[in-house]
Amino acid sequence: MKGRHGKQGIWLGCLLALLLAARAEAVLFEFTGDPTYNTTAPSGTLTNSGWQYEGQWQGSHIGTPIAPIFFLAAQHIGGSVGDLFGFNGLYYHTVAFFDCPNSDLRVCQVAETFPNYAPLYTGSNEVGQLCVVIGRGTQRGPPVIVNGSTNGWMWGATDGVQRWGDNVVSGIYTDANQAEYVEASFVRNADSNQCDLSVGDSSGGMFIQDNGTWKLAGIHYEVEEGPYSYDGMSNTEFIADMMDLRGLYYQSGPNSWTLVPSNGPPVSTFFISSRVSAHAAWIYSVINFQPGNDLQITGVQLVGPDAQVNLVTGSNRVYRVDHISDLATGVWTAVTNNLTGTGGIVPVVDPGAAAQPQQFYRATILQ
């Protein structure tokens, strides 16, 4: 692995191979163990940094819409055609899956249309950049104290609560299958929002700012988490996020433990997220859609007995708008077909829709 691991010697390379096996999963902080910390959308300089794009997938896991009818997730959390994806209070029916041949990325297609979606980060300069990460899973557990110093925390109760944190990209890791991952380390005395991951966070998004816009740069995959031991005995092992592993033992094989030397610089744990930029060409080939401003519904309003849907269009595209009154049992029917785009917002009128107790809309590009 590049970056930190290339400077720590052979023993840490072995540690990476043996311990980077727990799938990445919930946001923990050095700054606080408060389970309500960062459970609402970031504000200030982190406004619109990805929270608005995260939906619920496979229980308490996360998926991220990346195009009008596609979202991105992690393969290893599973899923079946027909499963529901929750986004902004609505549910979307999955109709197909597409797995990247050399990474954990999975593109999922839905029958309905997302009102908004995350742009993809396609640059190659992630290292050194601030990232915002989002996940669900465990609270922070008991501290791990080594020589009188709190060097990390064990994993606590799994609560499935969505939290966000930040970190700095520390390196890019390429595995034996040529899959690429973005890495971030859990270092001591960083900013108050710095986080590591634990169990429950897989498939959450990592976002990086690009020319003022936060873009999806990674999908959480794995976290280095142990097991560790104070004395090299299996009956004392524990799982933890660590700012410093020195003075602890890590499991180097079945019934085999190796001491992390106390000399040298601090050795922190880290997490990796599947690198979107390395697989962007494959993603675009699946969705056949370069995300732009069109195919977004900017608003629905009542006009007398009718409803008016405002659709953002491209000047060289043709669209269909459908409606349904019951997502669970209803059938999508066309409001209008072969609608020619203008390059601006086109109003679509749904006659008599004001009489419906509820109505849902989707838009599709025909050509």
N, C-alpha and C positions, 0 to 999 in steps of 0.2 A: 504494500500500500504506500502511496505517496505521502509526503508531508510528515506529520508527527511520527508515524511508525517507522519511517526510514532512519530516524535519528535515535531510536531507543534500543537498538541491539537485537540479537537473535531471540532472547527470551520473550520480548513483546510480540514479535512476529508469531511465535508459537501461541501466545495468549490470544491473539486475534483469531487464528485459525480454530482454536478450540472453544472460544467463548462467544464469538459473534454468531450465536445460533438461536437466540430468543427473538421472535419476530417483534418488530418495533411497536411500542404500544403505550402509553399515557404520559401526560406532561407533569413533570416534577420540577420544583424550584429549590435553589439554594436559599433564596431570600426569605421564603415563608412556607409553612406547612398548612396554611389556611385553605381548606378545600373549596372555598368560594372565590379564591383569587383568580383573576383573568377568566371569568366564566361569561363575560359579555364582550361584545365586539371591541377591538382596540380603537383608541381615539388618538387625537393629536397627530403626530407625524406618522403614526401607524394606521390612520383611518383608511378603510378600504384595502387592507393588506391581506385579504383572502378569506376572512371569516364569512363574508356574505356569499361565498361560492360553495361552502361546505354543506353537503347533504348527508342523510342517514342511510347507511347501507349495511346489510347483513348484521342485524341486531344493533349493537352500539358502535359499529365501525363507520367509516366516513368514505364518501366518494365525492368527486369534484366535477361538475359539468364543464365541458371544454368546447362544446359546439351545440347547436340547437337541439339535437336529438342524441347526443353522446355524453357520457361521463367517464372519467378515468378513475381506476381503483387498483388495488393490489390483487394479483392472481391468488395468492396463498390464503386469502380469507374466504374464497369460494363464491358461490352464487349459482342460481339456476334461472333459465328463461321463465318469465312470469313473476319472478320476485319483484317486490315493490321497492322503489328508491324514493325516500322522502326528501323534499326540498321546498323550503319556504312555506311549510304548512300544507303542501299538496303531495300526492303520490303519483309516481310515474311507473309504468309497466315495462319491464325489460323484455326485449324481443330477440336479442342476439348478443353474443360475446366474441371478442377478438383478442387473443393472447399474443403478446410480443414474443417472438421465438427465442430471444436471448436476454430477457429480463423478466422481472416480476410484474410488469405493467399489463393491465387488462383494460381495453376499451369496451364499454357496455353501451348498447343502443337501447333507446326507449321508444315507445309508441307515440308519446306526447312531445310537446316542444317546451324547452326551458325558456323562461323569460329573460335570463341572462346567464353568462358563463364566463369562466376564467380564461384570459389570454395565456398562451404558453411562453415560457422563457426559453429562447433558442440560442442565447449567447453561450460562449465557452469560458467566461471569466467569473464563475461563481465563487472561486476561492477568495477569501478575505471579505466577502460581502455579508452584510446583515441579512438574516433570514427570519421570517415569521413562520412558526410551525404550529399546527393545530391537531389535537387528538382527543381521545376519550380513554378513560381507564382508571388507573389506581390513584389513590391519594398518597401523600408522602408518609412513609412509615417511621419506625424508630431509627434514631441516628446510629451510625457506625463510628465508634470512637476508637482511635488508635493513638496510643501514647498521650492520652489526655486531650486529643484534638478531634473535633467532629470532621471526618473526612468524607462523609456521604450519608445516604439514607437507604434503608431497606424499603421494599415496596409495601404499601399499605393496602387498605380495602379497595376493591374494585367497585367504582360507582357509576361508570359510564357517562360521567359529566364531561361535556365539551369544554376544553380549556385551550388557551393559546399562550405561547411563550416566544422568546426570540433566542438567537444564538448567532455565531459567526461561522461561516463555512470554513473548515480547516483543511479540507483536502478532497480529492477525487479518488475513488477506489474502483479498480477494475478486477472482476473475478475471473476464474478459469474459463467461464463461458463467454467472456468478453462483455458481460453486462457491466454497465457503469453506474456508480452510486455517488451521491453527494454526502459528505461526512461533516459532522459537527461534534465538537468535544465539550464535556462538562467541566469547565475550568473554575477555579476558585476566584471569588471577589470580582465577578463580572457585573453587568447591570442587573437591576432588580427583577427583570423579566427573563433572565437567562434560564434555560430549561434543558433537561434531558428527558428521555422517553422511558416508558415502562410498559407493562402488559395491558393491551386494550387500544393502542394507538395506531396499529397497522392500518395502512391505506389513507391516513390523513395527509394533508397537503403541506408542502414547504413552499413559501412564496418569497421571491426576491424582487426588489424594485428595479425597474428598467426605464430610464428617462421619465421618471415621475409616475409610472404605472406599476403596480404590484402584479407579478405574473407567476404562474405555477411552475416551479423549478424542480420539484421532487414529490414522490409518493412514498411515505414511510415504509421501510422494509424490515430492518433488524436493528437490535440494540445490544451492545456489550453489557452484560449484567451478571456474570458469574456462572456457577456458584463460587463464592469466596469463603474463606475460613480464617479465624484468628490464629488457630494452632495447627492447621493442616490435618484436621480430623474430619471425616465425612459427617459425623454426627453433630458437628457444629456449623455446618455450611449454611450459607444464606445468599439471597439474591439482593443486589443493591445497585444504585447509581452512585458512582464514586468520583469525587473531585481529586482524590489521591489514593492510589492503591498501595503505596509503599508500606511495608510492614505487615501486609496481609498475604495469605496464600491463595493461589488460584488453582483450580482443578486442571492438571495437565494431562490427565488420562484416567482410566478406571482405577479408582483407589490410589491415585497418584496426585500429589500436591507439590507445588513449587512456590517458594517464597519470593515475593517481589522485593528486590533489594531496597534498603532504606536510603542508600546514597544515591546521588543523581537528582535530576529535576523531578517534580511531581508527575505522576502518571494517572491521567484521568480516563474515565470511560467515555464512550461516544455512541452515536447512532448514525445509521446510514439510510438514505432515501433514494429510491430509484431515480436516476438522472433523466429528466424529461428532455433536455437538449440533445443528449446522445441518441435518443430514439424518436426525435420529432418527425423525421422523414417517414418512419413507419406509421406513427400516429396519424399524420396528415393523409397517408395513402389509404388508411382505413376509413377515416371520417369523410374523406373527399371534400374537405371544406376548410378553406383558410379563414379562420375567424375574423369577421369584420363587423361593421355596424348594422348590417341588414339582418332580417329575420328575427328582430326583437319586437315584442309587443310592448309599446310604451304606455298603454293605458286602455281601459275599457270603461265606457261611460254610458248611462242611459239617456236616450234621446226620444222622449215621448214613449210609445209602446215598444220601441226597438232598443238594441244595444249597439254601440259603435266601438269597433276594435281598431286601434291605431297601430298599423304595422309599418316598421322601418323596412324599406325595400332598396334593392339595387337597380340600376337603370337597365341592366342587361339580363334580368332574371324574371322568371315566371313563378307564381306562387299559388298555393291552395290554402284556404283557411277552413278548419273544421271546428265543430262544437259538439259538446256532450254535456248532459245534465247530471249524470251519475257515473263517476269514474270506476266504481266497483262493478256495476252490472250493465251500464249503458253501452251504446254503440256510437262511434264517431261518425258524424255525417257532415257533408260539405256545406259550408255557408256560401262560399264562392270558389270557383275553380278557374284556372288559367288567368289569374290576376297578373297583369303586367306591371312590373315595378317602374318607378319613376326616378329612383335615386333619392327619394325623400320619404316622408310618412304618407301612407295611403290609408284613408278611412274605409273600413269594411263594415257594412250594416247587416246586423242579424235581426231580421223582422220578427216582431212579437216576443223577443227574448226577455223583455222587462217583466213578463208574466211568469217567468220561471223562478222557482225559489233559489236556484243556483245554476250557473252555466260556466263551463270551462272551454278554453280555446287553445288550439295549436295551429302552427303555421308550418308549411312544408315547401321547400324549393323543388319545383318541377323541372326546371331547366335554367 
